């Protein structure tokens, strides 16, 4: 898996902050400071002083982990909410109501190291969208060609200029200086006010291409002005799934065997120890992180690749197979996915608005001065 942020860092200058895990590794690397840090965090969370943490007491730690990653707050994004749930399950093992100090320290240590490794592999870029890049885009040499292409995709005889502009803004990205318009705050506080300011421009009438280009530019300039007054913070990540993660797993026999055993551990078997081929998809989902693949259902293009590979081996025929044969089929499936991705890598990017101030959203990695004193 590869990531590339050169264009964002160059384009955004001081507005781009890369979260690559280096600050976490700096903290974890100093054992004395790290142990003091963990003790302090436990004491801070243990509000009833019973020596254990309840699920409720753990919630601030989980929220802090998300904020340290630059994730949207809990309850605002399904993808990030899944991460929050996974973090909480790590602490409670999915069933415990109370977590001891030693368990908390062990899990938090593992999570922080995992975060550092994950961020090193897939950095998150924090972008401050302040209208400058949008002004540059609408005044640039590619503006007309880009917007003509978008207009050809979305034009409809009965669609008003208002609706066309909203749809066109949704097709632009942080590359052009537009925060995600799918975010309700951005739509209500940035986009809609900019459209309202153009009320005298026949916004409710179907329009020609020329009228669209002129109308869009007026609204875009107004959006840029509002972004200058109220900059939007966006957590941006890019991933390219090129099969390299699968290749690394397949080349390490020890790691592969351990991962396969873990994937099969909880799959149902009949009295003869056989399992249905239908569970290949489930097993793939379990080992996806080890193979550098996204969860099943997360990326449509990836689901198509996996679906085609499973179709070739008739994975849905319900046939019962022995465990060794199941492992062999799972390994061959990974190999086929690797070859597909090597030939046609899948690149995806995600953008999430961060509504909390970055300097105060997380205290997870901010030990007090007394903790860092020599």
C-alpha positions in Angstrom: 0.0 0.0 0.0 1.3 3.4 -0.9 0.3 6.9 0.0 1.2 10.3 -1.5 0.8 13.7 -0.1 3.4 15.7 -1.9 0.9 17.8 -3.8 -1.1 18.6 -0.6 1.9 19.6 1.4 3.3 21.8 -1.3 -0.1 23.3 -2.2 -1.2 23.9 1.4 2.1 25.1 2.8 1.6 26.0 6.4 -2.0 25.0 6.2 -1.1 21.3 5.9 -0.3 19.3 9.0 0.8 15.7 8.5 -0.1 13.2 11.2 2.5 10.5 10.7 2.8 9.0 14.2 6.2 10.5 15.0 4.9 12.4 18.1 3.4 9.1 19.4 6.7 7.2 18.9 8.6 10.1 20.7 6.3 9.6 23.7 6.4 5.8 23.7 10.2 5.8 23.2 10.8 7.3 26.6 9.8 4.5 29.0 9.9 6.5 32.2 7.8 9.4 30.8 5.5 6.9 29.1 4.8 4.9 32.3 4.2 8.2 34.2 1.9 9.3 31.4 -0.1 6.0 31.5 -0.5 6.3 35.3 -1.6 9.9 35.0 -4.2 9.0 32.4 -5.7 6.2 34.4 -6.0 8.4 37.5 -7.6 11.1 35.4 -10.2 8.7 34.0 -10.9 6.8 37.3 -13.4 9.4 38.6 -14.9 7.2 41.3 -11.5 6.1 42.5 -12.4 2.4 42.6 -9.2 1.3 40.9 -11.0 0.2 37.7 -12.5 1.9 34.7 -16.1 1.5 33.7 -17.2 1.8 30.0 -18.5 5.3 30.9 -15.1 6.3 32.3 -13.4 4.9 29.3 -15.4 7.0 26.9 -13.1 10.2 27.2 -10.1 8.0 26.4 -11.8 6.6 23.3 -12.8 10.1 22.2 -9.3 11.4 22.8 -7.8 8.6 20.7 -10.2 9.6 17.8 -9.3 13.2 18.2 -5.6 12.4 18.2 -6.2 10.6 14.9 -8.1 13.6 13.5 -11.3 11.7 13.3 -14.7 13.4 13.3 -16.5 13.3 16.7 -18.4 10.1 17.7 -21.8 10.0 16.1 -21.0 12.1 13.0 -19.5 9.6 10.6 -20.3 5.8 10.2 -16.7 4.9 9.3 -15.1 6.7 12.2 -17.9 5.4 14.6 -16.8 1.9 13.7 -13.2 2.8 14.7 -14.5 4.1 18.1 -16.4 0.9 18.7 -13.3 -1.2 17.9 -11.2 0.8 20.3 -13.7 0.4 23.1 -13.9 -3.3 22.4 -10.1 -3.6 22.6 -10.3 -2.2 26.2 -13.3 -4.3 27.3 -12.6 -7.4 25.1 -16.2 -6.9 24.0 -17.7 -8.0 27.3 -16.0 -6.7 30.4 -17.8 -4.0 32.3 -14.7 -3.0 34.2 -11.1 -2.6 33.1 -8.2 -2.9 35.6 -5.2 -0.5 35.6 -2.8 -3.1 34.1 -5.3 -4.0 31.4 -5.8 -0.3 30.6 -2.1 0.4 30.4 -1.5 -2.7 28.2 -4.3 -1.9 25.8 -3.5 1.8 25.5 0.1 1.0 24.9 -0.8 -1.4 22.1 -3.3 1.1 20.6 -0.8 4.0 20.6 1.9 1.8 19.0 -0.7 0.6 16.5 -1.7 4.2 15.8 1.9 5.2 15.3 2.5 2.3 12.9 -0.8 3.0 11.0 -0.1 6.7 10.7 3.4 6.0 9.5 2.0 3.7 6.8 -1.1 5.8 6.0 -0.6 9.4 7.1 -3.5 11.7 7.7 -3.1 15.2 6.4 -4.9 18.0 8.3 -5.9 20.7 5.9 -7.1 24.2 6.7 -9.5 25.1 3.8 -9.6 28.9 3.8 -10.7 29.9 0.3 -7.2 30.5 -1.1 -7.0 27.4 -3.2 -10.6 27.9 -4.4 -9.9 31.4 -5.7 -6.8 30.0 -7.4 -8.9 27.3 -9.0 -11.6 29.6 -10.4 -9.0 32.0 -11.8 -6.8 29.2 -13.1 -6.2 28.0 -16.7 -8.1 24.7 -16.2 -11.3 26.2 -14.6 -13.4 26.3 -17.8 -12.4 22.9 -19.1 -12.9 21.2 -15.7 -16.3 22.8 -15.2 -17.5 22.1 -18.7 -16.7 18.4 -18.1 -18.6 18.5 -14.8 -21.6 20.3 -16.5 -21.7 17.6 -19.2 -22.0 15.0 -16.4 -24.8 16.7 -14.4 -26.8 18.8 -16.9 -30.5 18.0 -17.2 -33.2 20.0 -19.1 -35.2 20.7 -15.9 -32.4 21.2 -13.4 -32.1 24.7 -11.9 -28.8 26.6 -11.7 -29.1 26.3 -7.9 -29.2 22.5 -8.0 -26.5 22.3 -10.7 -24.1 24.4 -8.6 -24.7 22.3 -5.5 -24.1 19.1 -7.5 -21.0 20.6 -9.1 -19.5 21.7 -5.8 -20.0 18.0 -4.6 -17.8 16.9 -7.5 -14.9 19.1 -6.5 -12.6 18.3 -3.6 -9.9 19.6 -1.4 -7.7 19.7 -4.5 -9.8 22.7 -5.7 -10.2 24.1 -2.2 -13.7 22.8 -1.5 -14.4 21.0 1.9 -16.8 18.0 1.7 -20.2 19.5 0.9 -21.8 16.3 2.2 -21.1 17.7 5.7 -24.2 19.4 6.9 -22.3 22.2 8.6 -20.5 23.0 5.4 -23.7 22.9 3.4 -25.7 25.0 5.8 -23.0 27.6 6.8 -20.9 27.9 3.7 -22.6 26.7 0.6 -26.3 27.7 1.1 -25.5 31.3 2.3 -23.3 31.7 -0.8 -26.2 30.6 -3.0 -28.7 32.8 -1.2 -26.4 35.8 -1.9 -27.0 35.1 -5.7 -30.9 35.3 -5.4 -31.2 37.8 -8.2 -29.5 35.6 -10.7 -32.3 33.3 -11.9 -31.0 30.5 -9.6 -34.3 28.6 -10.0 -34.2 28.4 -13.8 -32.7 25.8 -16.1 -29.5 27.2 -17.7 -27.1 26.9 -20.6 -23.5 25.9 -20.2 -22.3 29.5 -20.4 -24.7 30.7 -17.8 -23.7 27.8 -15.5 -20.0 28.7 -15.9 -20.7 32.3 -15.0 -23.1 31.4 -12.2 -20.8 28.8 -10.6 -17.8 31.2 -10.6 -19.9 33.9 -8.8 -21.0 31.3 -6.1 -17.5 29.9 -5.8 -16.0 33.3 -5.2 -18.7 33.9 -2.5 -17.9 30.4 -1.0 -14.2 31.4 -0.9 -15.1 34.6 1.0 -17.0 32.6 3.6 -14.2 30.1 3.9 -11.8 33.0 4.6 -14.1 34.2 7.4 -14.7 30.6 8.7 -12.0 28.2 7.6 -12.9 24.5 7.6 -10.5 21.9 9.0 -10.5 18.7 7.0 -8.8 15.4 7.8 -7.6 14.0 4.5 -6.2 10.5 3.7 -5.2 8.8 0.6 -4.7 5.0 0.1 -3.6 3.0 -2.9 -4.4 -0.7 -2.8 -1.8 -2.2 -5.1 -1.5 -5.7 -3.7 1.8 -5.0 -1.9 0.3 -5.7 1.5 -1.1 -9.1 0.3 2.3 -9.9 -1.2 4.1 -9.2 2.1 1.7 -11.5 4.0 2.0 -14.4 1.4 5.8 -14.2 1.5 6.0 -14.7 5.2 4.9 -18.3 5.9 4.9 -18.0 9.7 2.8 -14.8 9.6 0.5 -16.3 7.0 -0.2 -19.5 9.0 -0.9 -17.5 12.1 -3.2 -15.1 10.3 -5.1 -18.0 8.6 -5.5 -19.8 11.9 -6.9 -16.6 13.5 -9.3 -16.1 10.6 -10.7 -19.7 10.9 -10.8 -19.8 14.7 -14.4 -18.7 15.1 -15.9 -20.0 11.8 -18.6 -22.7 12.2 -17.6 -26.3 11.4 -19.7 -29.4 11.1 -19.1 -32.6 13.1 -16.4 -33.7 10.8 -14.5 -30.4 11.1 -15.5 -29.2 7.7 -16.6 -25.6 6.8 -18.7 -24.1 4.1 -17.0 -22.2 1.2 -19.5 -19.5 1.8 -17.4 -18.4 4.8 -14.5 -17.5 2.6 -15.8 -13.9 2.4 -16.0 -13.7 6.2 -12.5 -15.1 6.6 -11.2 -12.5 4.1 -12.7 -9.8 6.1 -11.0 -11.0 9.3 -7.6 -11.1 7.7 -8.0 -7.9 5.7 -5.9 -5.7 8.0 -3.0 -8.2 7.9 -3.1 -8.1 4.1 -3.4 -4.4 3.8 -6.9 -4.6 2.5 -10.0 -2.5 3.5 -12.9 -4.1 5.3 -15.5 -5.8 3.1 -18.2 -3.2 2.1 -15.9 -0.2 2.7 -14.8 0.4 -0.9 -17.0 -0.6 -3.8 -14.2 -1.1 -6.3 -12.5 -3.5 -3.9 -15.7 -5.4 -3.3 -16.0 -5.9 -7.1 -12.5 -7.4 -7.3 -13.1 -9.7 -4.3 -16.5 -10.7 -5.7 -15.0 -11.6 -9.1 -12.3 -13.7 -7.4 -14.7 -15.6 -5.2 -17.0 -16.2 -8.2 -14.2 -17.9 -10.0 -13.9 -20.5 -7.3 -17.6 -20.8 -6.8 -17.4 -19.6 -3.2 -21.2 -19.3 -2.9 -22.0 -22.9 -3.8 -22.2 -23.9 -0.1 -19.8 -26.9 -0.6 -18.3 -28.2 2.7 -14.5 -28.6 2.6 -11.8 -29.7 5.1 -9.9 -27.0 7.0 -6.7 -27.6 5.0 -8.6 -27.2 1.8 -10.3 -24.1 3.1 -6.9 -22.5 4.0 -5.6 -23.4 0.5 -8.6 -21.8 -1.2 -8.2 -18.7 1.1 -4.5 -18.4 0.2 -5.3 -18.8 -3.5 -8.0 -16.1 -3.2 -5.4 -13.8 -1.7 -3.0 -14.5 -4.5 -5.7 -13.8 -7.1 -6.6 -10.5 -5.4 -2.9 -9.5 -5.3 -2.5 -10.1 -9.1 -5.7 -8.1 -9.8 -4.5 -5.2 -7.7 -1.0 -5.3 -9.1 -2.4 -5.0 -12.6 -5.1 -2.4 -11.7 -4.4 -0.6 -8.4 -7.3 1.0 -6.6 -6.8 4.5 -5.2 -9.2 6.1 -2.8 -9.2 9.3 -0.8 -11.4 10.3 2.2 -12.1 13.8 3.6 -13.8 14.3 6.9 -14.6 17.7 8.5 -13.0 18.1 11.9 -15.4 20.2 13.9 -13.4 20.5 17.1 -10.4 22.9 17.4 -7.2 20.9 16.7 -5.3 22.5 19.5 -7.8 21.5 22.2 -9.6 18.5 20.8 -7.3 15.9 22.3 -5.4 15.6 25.5 -4.3 12.0 24.8 -0.7 13.0 23.8 -0.3 16.0 26.0 1.3 14.8 29.3 1.5 17.6 31.9 4.8 19.4 32.5 5.3 17.5 35.7 5.3 14.2 33.7 7.9 15.4 31.3 10.2 16.9 33.9 13.6 15.1 34.1 
